[in-house]
Amino acid sequence: MMDASKYVRYTPEQVEALERLYYECPKPSSLRRQQLVRECPVLANVDPKQIKVWFQNRRCREKQRKESSRLQQLNRKLTAMNKLLMEENDRLQKQVSHLVYQNSSNGYFHRATTDTSCDSVVTSGQPPQHNVAAVHPPATAAQQPRDASPAGLMGIAEETLTEFLSKATGTAVEWVQMPGMKPGPDSIGIIAISHGCAGVAARACGLVGMEPAKVAEILKDRPLWLRDCRSMDVVNVLPAGTNGTIELLYMQLYAPTTLAPARDFWLLRYTSILDDGSLVVCERSLSSKQGGPNMPLVQPFIRGEMLPSGFLIRPSDGGGSVIHIVDHMDLEPWSVPEVVRPLYESSAMIAQKMSMAALRYLRQVAHEDTRSVITGWGRQPAALRALSQKLTRGFNEALNGLADDGWSVIESDGVDDVCISVNSSKVIGCNATFNNGLPIVSTGVLCAKASMLLQDVSPPSLLQFLREHRSQWADSNLDAFFASAMKPNFSNLPMSRLGGFSGQVILPLAHTFEPEELLEVIKLGNASNYQDTLVHRDLFLLQMYNGLEESSAGTCSELIFAPIDASFSDDSPLLPSGFRIIPIDSPLDTSSPNCTLDLASTLEAATQRSRIAGVNGAKAVMTIAFQFAFESHLQDSVAAMARQYMRSIISSVQRIAVALSSSSRIVPPVAGAAGQLAPATPEAATLSRWICQSYRFHFGAELIKSADANSSSESVLKAVWHHSSAILCCSLKAMPVFTFANQSGLDMLETTLVALQDMTLEKVFDDQGRKNLCTELPGIMEQGMAYMAGGVCVSSMGKAAAYEKAVAWKVVDDGGGAHCICFMFINWSFV
């Protein structure tokens, strides 16, 4: 038997046996000597202790191999990214040279036309011919008429390819960096938008861990990743050269609001492989100008024009693909009302909706392919993506209300702009029976929709408030009733069960690979967990929330939800409703030819905008759409109810928007401050002064620094607002409600200044805290102050926040009268 203390040289047969044993029995010490010899006879002369040492070394080598593989993969990715950045730098240098040459040529023309002493100008009136050609190039062959024959289509395809490549890798379009985008190893890619060109255009470059063929397959299937795409039909396919194809496509895009019609496109798509092995998919619109086949106009769509666009995909040296995406369109902005025209003139919007959406989808699919991912409630990511797309598509379908989908408009009562549409061809819900045994079934869907203009309010902040405080705008009885229509036997539910849903619980379901979308379930009822929801048939909604950040231009924010039944199956019917907010005059969009190209200033503007919850003068369009299942004989009643409900929602949203807008007029932030800022109103400044004066009177100490206490009212307010302890003020009523809180107090309660007034003091404390409060409250009113032991508070979202101790004091106004009670929770944290 070999000595375990000496170096052992194994034979090839023994190494093979050890490798097999390593995978079959990770713990060889569990094998007895006889069993080890029986399993691997070649190891009969090897000390089991030495086998154990070999296994330890083998595990170390395995870890080193995995770490080495990870580092090599990261190095390949960084090398490919560096190569991409070098190519982008070369392209930018060419663009600078082109601009310098163009500016010098324009300067020559200006001098030539203004200097009348130049004989050459007087005699000819023209500069040298090569300069004219440089500034005004002759018409290309693509501008000449073509026929609809295969040869004519091939000519159009080749010219489309040339123009697309000049945009993707050349200087045909002047590109500027997308405002608000931060390039780096973890960024989505290099995003740019056009400056001063016809139409709107965006360009994206990035790395994706997939083979070029699979990337092309995904990108060509536009409805798969572009949620605004209603349909894309391949009308004809023609072979083109070696491994190339020409396709004639008809594509329809949903309109994002009720204020403008949808768009459609008649396209030629050319797929080919370049000499260097790169795969190219390029597209352009066909019109009489090219001489290709025509497609009749389709009502009520507006025919848009796609200028040469597409995808350039080449294999990366480190594996995966390098992708260049160009989207260049003319969306006919003349055909929409002036208030939403900026949406159709924004290159940033095209970048967000199309170019970046394509890259995000590819990155997410590649991330899922490289590892086994199981998300919330055991669902695969593909199934969750399908649910998100189903929500968005159903919302877009109801919002557009196209006749092809079975929608027809009910005449308005003329009082407001609420539009009611009916789809009698869509049957939602299962057969059910009344208590008397008569069968019923939902025979149609009704949609109430409207658009409104918002100003001076942050779209993500507004939708976050609507998401977290549903009771501020929703009717819980109607929520419960129409959600119950999605259940198999909803008519058997007594009406008493349909009311009184006073709370909501958010159950996270999934988060996409890119942190811009959240999928969750909203439970309406009082059950404490998901199992109780199924047992007690509580009602709940599937909800999608995206556009969480507004750090980049063109970001669209959406809150879309739909009632779901207890089975929550992937093929369950959905009736999506919700809100969509789109900024219409973003100060960060540089697609306007008159805007500055100072990237530093645009990035600073993006930082300021993301820091402040609402930009003075910023406008946005909010579109609201709600769907209701109904029975045919109740159409008129449901329509009247839906119209009234929509007006109520609009009124609530306007009230909330005004409140959030007023709270965005802020005190200038101090160094290191973050989060929501205090409203700079005279009332808030006065209350802060009373809080500090009363604290000094009752406790004989300063609440804030003496320097701040002796400063202006604005400084006192700022110091109270940024105090590390949670400071809350409540009214002197039989049922005290909160009237003010500083930033730490809002964080502890997980609420906003607007929703704070709907919270009562007793709901914040747990049972023991309420008992202590009942004991201390008379003393506070009599003595003016009290010390309270540590305990636990409950936030508006149901989280427990423990505090080390608390103090309370009576706040007295300038006249000596009691104004409110102030509580200060010291050293609190979530548990």
N, C-alpha and C positions, 0 to 999 in steps of 0.2 A: 504494500500500500504506500502511496506517495505521501511525503511529508507536506502538510499544508503550509508550513512556514517557508518553503522554498518555491522558487519560480517554477511553474508547471508548463511544459510544452505539450500541447495536445495534438493528437493525430487528426487528420481530416475527418475520419469517421467519428471521433469523439466530439469535434466541433459541430458536426452536423447533428449529432445526438443532443448536444447541449442547446443548440438553436431550436430544435424541435421541442425539447423540454421547456425552454424559455416561454414559448408561446402556448404550450399545452398546460403547463403547471408553473405559474409565476412564482409560487412559493415552494421551492424544492425541499426546504426543511420539513415540510409536512409529510414528505415521503419517507417511509421507513427504508432501512438499508436493503432488506430483501426485495421490497417492492421496487426500489430504484434499480437494482440489478436486473430484476425481471423486465422492467420497462425499457431499460437501456443497457444491454449486456456489455457494450463497449466501455461503459463507465465503471466496470466492476473494480478496476484497480485505482480509481480516483477517490480521494478522501472527500466525503460529503461536505466538510468545511470548506474545501477548496472550490467545490461546486457553488457553494453559497457566495464565496468571494467572486467567482466568475459572474454570477448573476448580478451582483452589485455593480461590477464594472460594466456589465452589458447594459444595465439601466442607465448608468452615467453616459455611456456612448450613445444610447438612444436619445437622451435629453440633449446632448451636444449636437447630434445630427439634426434634431428638430429645430434647435435654436439657430444652427448654421443655415438650415434651409430657409428659416424665416428672415434672417439677415440678408441672405443672398436674394431672396424675393424682394425685400425692401430696397436693396441696392439696385436691382434691375429696374424697379419702379422709379427710383430717384434718377437713375441714368436716363431713362426714357423721358421723364419730365424735364430734365435738364436739356435734353436734345430738343424737346418741343419748345422750351423757352428760348433756346438759341435760334431756332427757326423763326419764332415770333419776333425776336430781336432783329433778325435779318429783314423780315418783312417790314417792320417799323422803320428801319433805316431806308429801305426803298421808298416807303411812303413819305418820309421826310424829304428825301431827294426829289421826289415827284412834286411835292408841295413847293419846295424852294424853286424848282424850275418853273412851275406854274406861276408863282408870284413874280418871278423875274420877267416872264413873258408878258404878264399883265402890266407890269411896270413899263415895259417897252412900248406896248400899245398906248398906254396913257401918255408917255412922253411924245410918241409919234403923232398923236392926234392933237396935242396941245402946243407943240413946238412948230409954229408956222414958218420959222426961218430955215427949216430943213428942206433943201431943194427936192430931195427924193420924195418927201411926203407931199410936197406941193404938186409935183408932176404926176406921181402915180397914185398917191393917197393910200398906198398899201405897203405894209412891211414885207420883208423877204418871205417867199412862199413857204419855206420850211417851218417858220414860226406860225404861220396861219394853220398849217397842217397839224402842228403840235397842239394848238389850242382848240381848233375846230377840226377834229379828225373826220375824214370822209365817211360817208354812210357805209356800214358793213354789209356783208352779204345777208346777214340775218334780217336786215330791214327791207330786203327785196322780197317781193311776193313769191310764195312757194305753192306748189299744188299738193293735193292730198294723197299722191301716190306714195308707195314705199320709199322710192328714191327721194321724193320731196320731204317726207317725214324724217328720213335719215339725215338730210341736210340740216333740218331744223334741230335734230338731236345733237349733231356734231357742234353746231354753233352754240347750243345751250350748254354743252360740256365746256367749251372754251370760255364762255362768259362766267360760268359758275366757278371754274378753277381760278380765274382772275380775281374773283371776289374772295375765295377761300384762302388762297395763298399769295395773291398779288395785291395790286394797289388800285383795282377798279373802283373800290368804295373806300372812302375815308372812315376808318374805324376809330372809335374812342372807347376807353375802358368803361364798362358798365358801372355807373355810380353806386357806391355802397358795397361793391364786391371786394372781398379781401383775398388776393391771390396768395397761395401757399400750398404746402404739401397736402393739407387736409381739405383744400377748397374743391369745389365741384369742377373747376377748370378755369380757362381763360375766357371771359365773357366780354364781348364788345358790342356796341350799337353804332349805327350809322350816323354820320354827321353831314347834313347838307345834300343828300342824294334824293332822287325821286322815290316816293313811297316811304315805307318803314322797313328797316332791315336789322337783323341781329346775327351775330357770329359767335360760335362757341367751339372751343378746342378742349379736349380732355382725353384721359386714359381710362380704358375700361378693360377689365379682365375677362374678355370673351374674344373668340375668334371672329375675324372680319365677316365671314359668311353668316354667322348667327346674328351679329350686330346688324347687318344689312336686312336680314329677314325681319327683325323686330322693328327697325325704323321704317321699313316699307309698309308695315301694318299700322298705319297711323291711328285708327280707332283704338288700338291696344294701349297707347300711351298718351294720346292727345284727347283729353276728356271733352273738349269742345267739338270734337269731330262727330257729327251725327251719322255720316255714312261715307264710304269711299268704294265706288264700284269700278271694276276693271271692265271697260267696254270692249277693248280689242287688244290683242297681243301680237307683235310682229317680231321675227328674229332680226337681229342686227349684228352682222359681222360674226367674229368668233366669240362665243359665250356671252353675247350681248342681246338685249331685248329692248324693244320699244313698246310702251303700254300707253293706251289712251284711257284716262281716268276721269270720272265725275265725282267730285267731293263736295259735301255740304258741311258747313260749320254752324253750330248754334250761336244765336245772339246772346251776349252776356247779360243784357238788361231787357226790360219791356219797352224801352224807348227807341229801339232801332230794329230793323228786320235782320234776318239771318243772311249769311253769305254762302255762295256756291262758286265752284271753280271747275273749269274745263281744262284738263291738263294733259301734257305729254310728259311721260317719265322714261328716261333713258338709263339703263343699267349696263355698265361695261367695266372692263379691267384694263388698267393702264399698263404701259410697258414695264414700269417698275413693280408691278404686282398689286398696286393699290386698287381697291374696289370703289367705283364711283356710281352713285345714284343721283341723277340730276333731274330737275323738273322745271317746267315753265307753262304758262297759260297759252292756249291756242286761240287765235282770233283771226279776223280777216286780214290783219296786218301781216301775219305769217303765211296766210294762204292755206292753212291746214283745214281739216274737216271742222264744221261748225256744230255746236250743240245749242238747240233752241233754249231761250230763256225759260226759267221755271219760276212760277209765282209761288209764294211771295218773296223769293230769294233775290238778293242783289248780287249780280255777277261781279266778283272780285277778280283781280289780276295777280297772278304769281309771276314775278320776274325771276330770271334764272336763279334757282336755289338748289339745295341738295345736301348730300353727305359724301365726304371723302374719307374712306376707311383704309388704313394700311396697317399691316402687322407690325407690332412693336418688338424690338430686339429682346426685351425682357419678358415676352409673352403678352398675350392680350392684343389690344388694338389701340391705335391713335386715331381719334375721330375729329374731323372738322365739319361743323354744321353751319349752313347758311340758310336763313329764312328771310326772303325779300318779297314784300307784298305791297300792292296798292289796294287798300280796302274801301276805296270810294267814299272818303269822308264827307263829300258833298251831300250824300244821301241820308245823313242822320241829323237830328237836331243839334243846334250849336252847343248845347250844354254838355253833350256827350261826345262831341267831335274830337276832343283831345284823346279819347280812348283809341280812335282809329288813326291818329297821327302820332302815336307813341311807339318808338322803337323799343323802349324798355318793356312795354306790355308784350310785344312779340317775343322778346327775349325770355320773359318769365313764362309765358303761356306755351311756347313751342320749343325754342332752342334748349333752355335749361330743363324743361320738363322731359325732353328726350334723354338728356344726359342723366338726370336723376333716375329715370326708369331703368336705364341700362345699368347704372351703378347698383341699384337695388337688386336687380335680377342676378347680376354677377356676384354680389355678396351672398345671395341665397344659394347660388349654385356651388359655391366653394365650401359651404358648411351646412350642417343640418340645423335648421332654424325652426323651432316650434314656439309660437307666440301664445297670446292669451287664450285660455279655454281650449287648448289643444289644437288650434287651427293652424294650417300651413299658411305662410305668407301670401302665396298665390290666391288662396281663398279670401284672405282679408283684403287684398288688392281688388279682387272682384267685387267685394261688398262696397268698398269705397267708390269704385267706378259705377256700380249700380245706383248708389245714392246720388252721385253727381249727374249721371245720365237721366235718372228719373226727374231730378230737379230741373235740368235743362229742358227736358221734354215738356214738362208742365209750364215752364216759364215761356217757352216759344209758342206753345199751343198750335202746332201746325195741323192743317186739315188732313194731311197724309196719316197722321197718328190718331185721327178720329175726333179731334177737338173742334168745337164750335163756340162762338162767343155769344153770351147772353147780353141783351141790350142793357146798358147802364142806366141808372136812375138819374144821371146828370148831376148829382150832388158833388161827387169827387171823382178821382182818377182810379178808383178801384175797378179792376177788370175781372169779370167772372166768366170762366170758360167751363164747358161741360164735355166730357168724353163718355158717351153712352156705350161705346164698344168695349170698354175696359171693365171687366168683372173682377172685383176684389173681394176676398173673404170666402169662407166655406158656407155651404148650405147650413142653415140653422132653423130653429123652430121657436115660435112664441110659446108661452106657457099653455095656450089653448090648443097647441098642436099644429097650428098653421105654419107651413114652411115659408121661409123668406130667404132672399139672397141679395147681396149688394149688387145692383145692376148698373152702376156707373160711378164716375169720379168727377168731382167738381173742384176747380182750382180758383182761388181768389189771389190776385197778384197786383202789385203796385210798385212804383219806384219813387224815391224821394231824394232830395239833395241835402247832404250834410255839410257842415262847415265848422272848422276849428275843432275837430274831434278826431282822435286817433282811431282808425278802423279796428286794429287788434284790441285796443282797450275797450271799445264799445262791444265788440263781439264777446270778449272775455267776460264782461259784466253780464251780458245776456245769457251766456253759458252757465255762469256760476249762480245767478240769481233769477231763475226761471219764474219764480213767483211774482217778480216785478212787472212782467208783461203777459204771461200766459194765464189762461183760464184753466184751472186744474180740473174742473168738471168736464169741460169740452175735451181736454187732453185725454181724460180717462174714458170718456164715451167713445171717441173716435179711435183710440187705441184698442178698446175692447172689440171694435168691429173687425180687428185682425185675428180674433180668437175664434176657434171652431164653433163655440156655442155662446156667442156674445149676447144674444137676445135673452138667454136665460138668466143673465146676471141681473140681480135686482138693482134698481136705480140708486138705492142707498149705498151700494158698493161703489157707484161711479162718482161719488163726491167725497170731499174731505181729504184729498191727497195733498197734504200740507207740506210735504218735504220731498227732496230729491237726493239720491245718492249716486255719485259718479263711479262707475266700475271701469277702470282702464282695460281696454281690450288689446290695443296694439299701438306701436309707434313706428313710423316708417324709418328706413335707414337714414334718410335725410330728415333733420329735425324740423320739418315744416308742416307735418300733418299728424293728427291724433285721432284714433278711432276708439270709441268708448260706448258704454251702455249707460243710459240714464234710467234709474229705477224710480218709478212714481209709486210711493206707498210707504208703509211703515215696517216692512220686513227687514230683518237685520242682516241677511245674507242672501246669496243667490239661490240657495236651496229653498229658503222660505218663500222666495219670489215664485218659484214653480209650484210649491204646495198651495200657497194661498192665492194663486192666480193674480198676483199684483201685476200692474201694467208697467211696461218699460219700453224705452226707445233706443234704437241704434243711432248713434250720432257721430258725425265727422266734423272735425274742427281743424281748419288749416289757415295759413297766412298768419301764424303766430308772431312772426317778426316783421318789422317794416324797415329793416336796415338797408334794403336795396329798393331801387325804384321799380314801379310797375307791379308791386305785390298786391295780389287780390286776396281778400280775407273772406272765408265762408264758414257758416255754421248751418249744417244740413242734418236733419234727423228724420226718422221714420218709425212708426210703431212696428213692433215685431211681436210675433206670438211666442208662446212658451218653448216651442221646439227649436227656434232660432236656427232653422236649417238654411243652407246656402241658397236654395231655390225658393225661399219664401217670398211671396209678393211684398213689395215695398211701395209706400206712398210718401216719397220724400217731400219735406217742407223745410223752410228755413230762410236764411238771410245771406246775401252776398253784397260786399262792399268793395268798390273799386275806386281808387284815387283817380281824379280826372285832371288835375293840374299839378302833378308832382314837380316841385322845384328842382328835383334831381335829374330830370330827363333832359339829356343833352342832344336829343334828336332834332331840336329846333335849330335852324341855320343861324339864328341870331344869338344863341346862348354861348357862354364862355367854355373854353376848352381847358380851363385850369382844373386839373384833376385833383390837386390838393384841396381846392376850395370845395369841390363837389363831395369829396370824401369827408371833409369837415362838416359840410351840411348834412350828410347822411348820419354822422355821429350825433349831431345836435338833434336831428329829427328823431332818431331812435331813443334819445335820452328824454325828450320832452313828450308827454302824452297829449299831443295835439299841437299842430302848427298853425299859428295865426294866419288866416287867409286860405288855408288848405281846404280844398273841396273834394267831396267824394259822392258817388252815387250808390245808394243802398237800394237793392232790389229785394222785395219780400214776396214769397209765394207759399201758399198753404193749400194742401190737398185734403179733400174729405170724401170718403166713400158714402154713398147714399142709395136709397131705394127709389125706384122710378116715381112712385106716387108722392114722394117727399121732396122732389127736386126744388120746388119753389120755396119751401120752408128752409131747406138747407142753404139755398142761395142767399136768402135774406139773413140767415144766421151768419154765414161766412162773410158777407159784406160788413155786417156789424162788428164781427170779431176782428176783421182786418183793420177797420177804422180804430178799434180799441188798441190794437198792436201798434199801429202807426203813431197814435197819440202817446203811448207809453214810451216808444223808442225816441220820439222827439223830446219828451221830458227828460229821459236819461241822457240823451246826447247833449242837451243844454246844460245839464248838471255837470257832465264830464268836461264839457267845453269850458265852463266857468272855473272848474278846478284845475284846468291846464294853464290858467293865467297864474304863473308861479312866482315864488320868491327865487331869486338867483341862487343856485345850489352852492353849498360850501364845499371845500376840498374834501374828497372822500365820500360825499353824500351820494346815495343811490336810491333808486326806487321812486315812489310817488312823493311829490313835493307839496308843501302846504299851500293852500289858497291864500293869496295876499289880499284878503278883504279886511276892511276896517273892523268888522265884527270879530273876526278871528284874532286880530292883533289885540283888540280890547280884552277879549276873553283870556288870552295868554297872559296879559298883564295882571288881570284879576287872580288867575291861578297862582302866579308867582307871589303876589302880595299876600294872598290868604295863606299860602304855605309858610311864608316868613312869619306871619302873625301867630299861627297855631303852633309851629314847631320851633320857632326861633332860629331857623337856619335858612340858607338860600337854596332854592330849587335848582337854579342855574348859576353860572359864574357871575360874580359881582360885576365884572366888566360888562357882561351882556345885560344884567339887570338894570344897570344905569344908562344903557344905550337907548336907542329909539325903539318904538313899538315893533318895528319890522325886525330888529335884531332879537328882541325878546321872543317874538313868534318863531323865528328861525331856530333859536336855541331850544325852545320847547318842542318844536317839531322834530328835531334831530336828537332829542334826549334818548339815552340808551334804554331807559325803563319805559314800559308801556303806560302811557297816561291816557285815561278815559274819563270823560265827563258825562254824567247822566242827569236827567231832569228830576225836579222835586215833585213827583207825582205818585199816586197810589201804585201805579205800575211804571217804575222808572224806565225810560228809554235813553239810549245814548245820543248825545248831541254833538260830541267832538271827540277826536282821538288823534294822537300824533302818529308819526310813521311807524314806530315800534308797536303801538297799539293796534293799528290796522294790520300789521304783519301778524300779530298774535291772534287776532280774530279772523284773519284771512278774508278781509272784506275791503270795501272802499268807503269813501266819505259819503257817497250817495246811499249805499245800502246800509250804512251804519245806523241810520235813524229808524230802521225797521227791526232792530235788535233790542230786546229787553234785557235788563240787568240780570234777572233771575235765570235766563237761559244760558248765560255765559258761565255760571258756576255749576259744579257738580253737586251731588246731594249734600255732601259735607260742607261744601262752600256755601250753599244756600242756607244751611243751618247757622253757620258762623255769621253770615250776612244778617239774618234775622236777629241774631243776638247783638251785633255791633251797630246796626242801623239806628236804634233809638239813641245810643250814646253819641253817634256822629251828629245827630240833629241837636242834641242837648249840649254836648261839650265842644262840638265843632271839629273834632278829629278823633282818630282811632288807629291803633296798630292791629294788624291782622296776621295770623300765622300763615305759613306756607300752605299751598294747596294746588288744585288743578282747575284750569279754565278749559272751556270747550269752544273751539272756533266755529265759524259758520259752516265749515266743511266737515265738521265732526271730529277734528283732530284734538287731542289732549295736549294742553300746554301747562307744564308745571312751573310754578313760581316759588322763589325762596321765601319771600315775605311780601306783604302789601301794606300800604298806608292809605287812609282815606281822610279827606278833610272837606269842610263846607266852604265853597267859594262865595265870597261876598263882593257885591258890586260897589261902585263909588258911593252910593247912597247908604251903604250899610245893610242893605237887604240881601237875603240869601238868594243866590242865583242858581246854583247847581251843586252837585256833589262830585268831587274829583277822586278817582282811584289811581294809584300808581303801583304797578306790579313790578317788582325788582328781581332781576336775574332770572327771567323766564326762558324756557326752551321747550320745544316740542318733544314729546315722549312717545 
